[in-house]
Amino acid sequence: MDNPINWINIIKTECPTFKCKNIFLEHITIKSHLQNWVDIEEEYYMQLKNTINYGITQPYSIKDLNNDFEKVKQALADYLNQELHKKEITEFNLNRVISNFNIADFSTKGSSVLRKEFCPTNENEIEDYNKKFDGYLQDMQQGYFRHYNIGYPKEILLLNFNYTDLPKKLIQYIRTNNWRLEDCVKKTPIKIISIHGELNNNNNPIIFGYGDDQDEAHKEFEKRGGEYLNNVKTINYLKTPNYKNLLNFMESGMYQIFIMGHSCGLSDKTLLNTMFEHENCISIKPFFYEWINEENEKQNNYDDIVKNIYRIFTNKSMMREKVVNKEYCELFSTEK
């Protein structure tokens, strides 16, 4: 049936004694507005708070909640394993994976870095280069929505959140002759970090839980310890070197963030805040979805992503400086 709330209510109507063994699964099934996996993580966090609010009288204990959540995580892994066999790399728009720098994307600090980074060493060419660069900046200030491309990154990091090996397949495909690239891009080293683990890899187990350790309720979880901390992402990051490798990349130089397919929900707040507010981050560029609603109106989720990014930042003025405005952003997909 189209709406999950319908079938579960129908079952309860037809069979009043019906009980769902997995209470957490029942919660997320009834809440049919949950659209993304991050919503399920945030729902787990809400249920975790409930075990504290109700105390020992709450029939749904922390142990029961965690057991139910583990079963949902396993169902997620099973689902992803099935879906991977249905997709071909050629279905994805690979032009979004690698692109050259666009001066319109960068903060004031980032523009200054770019000017120095790509300035020619030949003194006869420096004056012409500065005039050209200043022309770019003047056009931007006057509101000309042009994309000025200048140079390529020296290194690319694909930070994978979705547990699959899709990034590896994309890179393999990019490096073949099936996709034309300029020589400078072909030589760009590309690293992949599956920050939340990988399917079927015991050495990099799936991390699925909550990652907002600045929330007030988290202080209470810390006091209680034990099973209340089972699904804290900050703790589970320590099981692999992935997080440290990410920090090393961030410290290595200025970087721009492309957001593709991530809602920037609060379940990843601590990690995203570390990345977004780092002094070396000079641009955050969301790629958004677009679709046609029931009234045949064109819709997109750019505002939804930016609202979530706003919640991630503690320094709002920094957020306004770093996030790329919609005119310069691009579609990631026309389907949702």
C-alpha positions as CSV (number, residue, x, y, z in Angstrom):
1,M,0.0,0.0,0.0
2,D,1.1,3.6,-0.7
3,N,1.0,4.9,2.8
4,P,2.5,2.7,5.6
5,I,0.2,4.1,8.2
6,N,-2.8,2.6,6.3
7,W,-1.7,-1.0,6.4
8,I,-0.6,-1.1,10.0
9,N,-3.9,0.6,11.1
10,I,-5.9,-1.8,9.0
11,I,-4.2,-4.8,10.6
12,K,-4.9,-3.4,14.1
13,T,-8.5,-2.9,13.1
14,E,-8.9,-6.4,11.7
15,C,-7.0,-8.0,14.5
16,P,-7.2,-6.0,17.8
17,T,-4.8,-8.3,19.5
18,F,-2.1,-7.7,16.9
19,K,1.2,-6.5,18.4
20,C,4.4,-5.7,16.5
21,K,7.3,-7.4,18.1
22,N,9.7,-4.6,17.0
23,I,8.3,-1.5,18.7
24,F,10.9,0.8,17.1
25,L,9.9,-0.5,13.6
26,E,6.3,0.2,14.5
27,H,7.2,3.8,15.4
28,I,9.0,4.5,12.2
29,T,6.3,2.7,10.1
30,I,3.4,4.7,11.5
31,K,5.4,8.0,11.1
32,S,5.0,7.9,7.3
33,H,6.5,11.4,7.0
34,L,10.0,9.9,7.6
35,Q,11.7,10.1,4.2
36,N,15.4,9.5,4.7
37,W,17.6,7.2,6.7
38,V,18.7,10.2,8.8
39,D,15.1,10.6,9.9
40,I,15.2,7.1,11.3
41,E,18.4,8.0,13.2
42,E,16.7,11.1,14.6
43,E,13.7,9.0,15.6
44,Y,16.0,6.6,17.4
45,Y,17.4,9.6,19.3
46,M,13.9,10.7,20.2
47,Q,13.0,7.2,21.5
48,L,16.3,7.2,23.5
49,K,15.2,10.4,25.2
50,N,11.9,8.8,26.0
51,T,13.5,6.0,27.9
52,I,14.9,8.7,30.2
53,N,11.8,10.8,30.4
54,Y,9.7,7.9,31.5
55,G,12.3,6.4,33.8
56,I,11.9,2.9,35.2
57,T,8.1,3.0,34.5
58,Q,8.7,3.1,30.8
59,P,7.8,-0.4,29.4
60,Y,10.2,0.2,26.5
61,S,13.6,-0.2,28.1
62,I,16.9,1.0,26.6
63,K,17.9,-2.6,26.1
64,D,14.7,-3.4,24.1
65,L,15.2,-0.2,22.1
66,N,18.7,-1.1,21.2
67,N,17.8,-4.6,20.2
68,D,15.0,-3.4,18.0
69,F,17.3,-0.8,16.5
70,E,19.9,-3.5,15.7
71,K,17.3,-5.4,13.7
72,V,16.3,-2.3,11.7
73,K,20.0,-1.8,11.0
74,Q,20.3,-5.3,9.7
75,A,17.2,-4.8,7.5
76,L,18.9,-1.7,6.1
77,A,22.0,-3.7,5.2
78,D,19.8,-6.4,3.5
79,Y,17.9,-3.7,1.6
80,L,21.1,-2.0,0.3
81,N,22.6,-5.3,-0.8
82,Q,19.5,-6.0,-2.8
83,E,19.3,-2.4,-4.3
84,L,23.0,-2.4,-5.4
85,H,22.3,-5.1,-7.9
86,K,19.6,-3.0,-9.6
87,K,21.7,0.0,-10.4
88,E,24.3,0.6,-13.1
89,I,27.0,3.2,-12.9
90,T,25.9,4.7,-16.2
91,E,22.7,5.8,-14.6
92,F,24.5,8.4,-12.5
93,N,25.6,11.9,-13.7
94,L,29.3,11.6,-13.3
95,N,29.9,15.2,-14.3
96,R,28.9,16.1,-10.8
97,V,31.7,14.1,-9.2
98,I,34.7,16.1,-10.4
99,S,34.6,19.7,-11.6
100,N,37.1,22.5,-11.8
101,F,37.1,25.4,-9.3
102,N,34.5,28.1,-9.7
103,I,35.6,31.4,-8.3
104,A,32.0,32.4,-7.6
105,D,31.7,29.6,-5.0
106,F,34.4,30.8,-2.6
107,S,34.5,32.9,0.5
108,T,36.6,36.0,0.5
109,K,39.4,34.1,2.1
110,G,39.0,31.3,-0.5
111,S,39.2,33.8,-3.4
112,S,42.4,35.2,-2.0
113,V,43.9,31.7,-1.7
114,L,42.9,31.0,-5.3
115,R,44.5,34.2,-6.6
116,K,47.8,33.2,-5.0
117,E,47.5,29.5,-5.8
118,F,47.1,29.9,-9.6
119,C,49.1,33.1,-10.1
120,P,51.7,32.5,-12.8
121,T,55.4,32.6,-11.9
122,N,56.4,34.5,-15.0
123,E,56.5,38.2,-14.1
124,N,55.2,39.2,-17.6
125,E,52.0,37.2,-17.1
126,I,51.3,38.3,-13.5
127,E,49.8,41.7,-14.4
128,D,47.4,40.1,-17.0
129,Y,46.4,37.4,-14.6
130,N,45.6,39.9,-11.8
131,K,43.5,42.0,-14.3
132,K,41.6,38.9,-15.3
133,F,41.0,37.8,-11.8
134,D,39.8,41.3,-10.7
135,G,37.5,41.3,-13.6
136,Y,35.9,38.0,-12.3
137,L,35.4,39.6,-8.9
138,Q,33.9,42.8,-10.4
139,D,31.4,40.8,-12.5
140,M,30.4,38.9,-9.3
141,Q,29.9,42.1,-7.3
142,Q,27.7,43.5,-10.1
143,G,25.5,40.4,-10.0
144,Y,26.5,38.7,-13.3
145,F,25.8,35.1,-12.6
146,R,28.6,33.7,-14.6
147,H,30.7,30.6,-13.6
148,Y,34.4,31.4,-13.8
149,N,36.5,28.2,-13.8
150,I,40.0,28.5,-12.6
151,G,42.2,25.5,-12.0
152,Y,41.5,22.0,-10.6
153,P,42.0,20.6,-7.1
154,K,45.2,18.9,-6.3
155,E,43.4,16.2,-4.4
156,I,39.9,14.9,-4.0
157,L,38.3,13.2,-1.1
158,L,35.0,11.3,-1.5
159,L,33.5,11.1,2.0
160,N,31.0,8.3,1.7
161,F,28.0,8.2,4.1
162,N,25.9,5.5,2.5
163,Y,27.6,2.2,3.4
164,T,27.9,1.1,-0.3
165,D,30.9,0.7,-2.6
166,L,29.3,3.1,-5.2
167,P,32.1,5.7,-4.9
168,K,34.7,3.0,-5.7
169,K,32.7,2.0,-8.8
170,L,32.4,5.6,-9.8
171,I,36.1,6.2,-9.6
172,Q,36.9,3.0,-11.5
173,Y,34.5,4.1,-14.2
174,I,35.9,7.6,-14.3
175,R,39.4,6.3,-14.8
176,T,38.4,4.2,-17.8
177,N,38.0,5.6,-21.3
178,N,34.2,5.6,-20.9
179,W,34.3,9.1,-19.6
180,R,36.4,11.9,-21.2
181,L,38.5,13.9,-18.8
182,E,41.2,16.5,-19.3
183,D,44.7,15.2,-18.5
184,C,45.0,17.3,-15.4
185,V,41.9,15.7,-13.9
186,K,43.0,12.2,-14.8
187,K,46.1,12.8,-12.7
188,T,44.2,14.1,-9.7
189,P,44.5,11.6,-6.8
190,I,41.1,10.6,-5.4
191,K,40.7,9.2,-1.9
192,I,37.6,7.5,-0.5
193,I,36.7,7.3,3.1
194,S,33.6,5.3,4.1
195,I,33.1,7.3,7.3
196,H,30.0,5.3,8.4
197,G,31.3,1.9,7.5
198,E,30.8,-0.5,4.6
199,L,28.4,-3.3,3.8
200,N,29.8,-6.8,4.5
201,N,33.1,-5.5,5.9
202,N,33.8,-6.4,9.5
203,N,36.9,-4.2,9.5
204,N,34.7,-1.2,8.8
205,P,31.4,-1.9,10.5
206,I,28.3,0.1,9.7
207,I,27.8,3.2,12.0
208,F,24.1,4.0,12.4
209,G,22.9,6.1,15.3
210,Y,23.2,9.7,16.5
211,G,25.9,12.2,16.2
212,D,24.8,15.3,18.1
213,D,26.8,15.2,21.3
214,Q,26.1,18.9,22.0
215,D,22.4,18.3,22.7
216,E,21.3,18.7,26.3
217,A,20.0,15.2,26.5
218,H,23.4,13.8,25.7
219,K,24.7,15.0,29.1
220,E,22.2,12.6,30.7
221,F,23.2,9.8,28.4
222,E,26.8,10.3,29.5
223,K,25.8,10.1,33.2
224,R,24.0,6.8,32.6
225,G,26.6,5.4,30.3
226,G,26.4,1.7,29.2
227,E,23.8,1.0,26.6
228,Y,22.9,4.7,26.3
229,L,26.1,5.2,24.5
230,N,26.0,2.2,22.2
231,N,25.1,4.2,19.1
232,V,27.0,7.4,19.6
233,K,28.8,8.0,16.4
234,T,31.7,9.8,18.0
235,I,32.5,6.7,20.0
236,N,32.0,4.4,17.1
237,Y,34.3,6.5,14.8
238,L,37.1,5.2,17.1
239,K,36.8,1.7,15.8
240,T,38.6,2.6,12.5
241,P,41.1,5.2,11.4
242,N,38.5,6.8,9.1
243,Y,37.8,9.9,11.3
244,K,41.5,10.6,11.8
245,N,42.2,10.2,8.1
246,L,39.4,12.8,7.5
247,L,41.0,15.2,9.9
248,N,44.4,14.8,8.2
249,F,42.8,15.7,4.9
250,M,41.2,18.8,6.4
251,E,44.5,19.9,7.9
252,S,46.4,19.4,4.7
253,G,45.1,22.6,3.0
254,M,42.1,24.7,1.9
255,Y,39.1,22.6,0.7
256,Q,35.6,23.0,-0.8
257,I,32.7,20.7,0.2
258,F,30.3,19.3,-2.4
259,I,27.1,18.0,-0.8
260,M,25.5,15.3,-2.9
261,G,22.6,13.3,-1.6
262,H,23.1,14.2,2.1
263,S,20.3,16.0,4.0
264,C,22.8,17.4,6.6
265,G,20.5,16.3,9.4
266,L,21.3,16.6,13.0
267,S,22.2,12.9,13.4
268,D,25.6,13.9,11.8
269,K,25.8,17.3,13.5
270,T,29.1,16.9,15.3
271,L,31.0,15.6,12.3
272,L,29.5,18.1,9.9
273,N,30.2,21.0,12.2
274,T,33.8,20.0,12.5
275,M,34.1,20.0,8.7
276,F,32.0,23.1,8.0
277,E,33.6,25.4,10.6
278,H,37.1,24.4,10.1
279,E,39.4,27.3,9.1
280,N,40.4,25.5,5.9
281,C,36.9,25.1,4.6
282,I,36.3,27.9,2.1
283,S,33.1,26.8,0.4
284,I,30.1,24.6,1.0
285,K,28.1,23.8,-2.2
286,P,24.9,21.9,-2.0
287,F,23.7,19.9,-5.0
288,F,19.9,19.7,-4.9
289,Y,17.0,17.6,-6.1
290,E,14.2,18.8,-8.3
291,W,10.8,17.3,-9.0
292,I,7.2,18.1,-10.1
293,N,4.6,18.0,-7.4
294,E,0.9,16.9,-7.6
295,E,-0.1,20.4,-8.7
296,N,2.4,20.1,-11.6
297,E,4.7,22.7,-10.0
298,K,8.4,22.5,-10.0
299,Q,9.9,21.9,-6.6
300,N,13.4,21.5,-5.2
301,N,15.1,20.8,-1.8
302,Y,17.8,23.5,-1.9
303,D,16.1,25.4,1.0
304,D,15.7,22.2,3.0
305,I,19.4,21.5,2.8
306,V,20.4,25.0,3.7
307,K,18.0,25.1,6.7
308,N,19.7,21.9,8.0
309,I,23.2,23.4,7.3
310,Y,22.1,26.5,9.3
311,R,21.3,24.2,12.3
312,I,24.8,22.7,12.0
313,F,26.7,25.9,12.3
314,T,27.2,27.6,15.6
315,N,28.8,30.6,13.8
316,K,26.0,31.9,11.6
317,S,28.1,34.7,10.0
318,M,30.6,32.0,8.9
319,M,27.7,30.0,7.5
320,R,26.6,33.0,5.3
321,E,30.1,33.4,4.0
322,K,30.8,29.8,3.1
323,V,27.5,28.4,1.7
324,V,27.2,28.9,-2.0
325,N,24.0,30.7,-3.1
326,K,21.4,29.0,-5.1
327,E,22.3,30.8,-8.4
328,Y,25.7,29.1,-8.5
329,C,24.5,25.6,-7.3
330,E,23.4,22.8,-9.6
331,L,21.0,20.0,-9.8
332,F,22.2,16.6,-8.5
333,S,19.1,14.8,-9.8
334,T,15.7,15.7,-11.3
335,E,14.0,12.8,-9.5
336,K,13.2,12.4,-5.8
